[in-house]
Amino acid sequence: MRDIALLVGRVPLAALYLESSVGKFGVLGGVADGLAAKGYPAALLLAVLAAGGEFAGAVGVALGLCTRVAALGLVVFTVLATLSFHNFWAFDDAARDGQYLHFMKNLGLVGGLLILAAAGSGRFSLNAWRARRTRPQIEV
């Protein structure tokens, strides 16, 4: 049951980040403009790194490849994005409510990613497949 739950949990978690990263690649200039507006230097470079890192983390989580590193990378990405763009305390009225909802959703994602980083990818993953292939075979 644990391994099935890890697989079934990894896929939709990764799907959210995968869709987001592909979207960023489609509008890198807009992402860079948003970063520049927040005062980040080298905004276009950061936009490319953010989209690429988010994509790599999503693929790693989905496939169960370097899952712990991928999950922790997505934790760092999510915390930075949340503090930079969903800082609800800096908004008023309806905008505050919307940003609070995004902040809390991202807090839940960070929790799920930390659980995944602690638990690992499980038996149904490329990590496990690679481990099975590299184990020395004992002849009897």
DASULLIN-V813228 format. One line per field, one symbol per residue. phi: phi as a letter, one per 20 degrees, with the letter a starting at -180 (. if undefined). Layout:
BEGIN
phi: ???
END
This chain:
BEGIN
phi: .gffffffffffffgfffffffffffcgfffffffffenfflfffffffffffffffffgffemdlgfffffffffgffffffedcfgfeddlfffffffffffgfffffffffffffenenfebfgffffffeffeeed
END
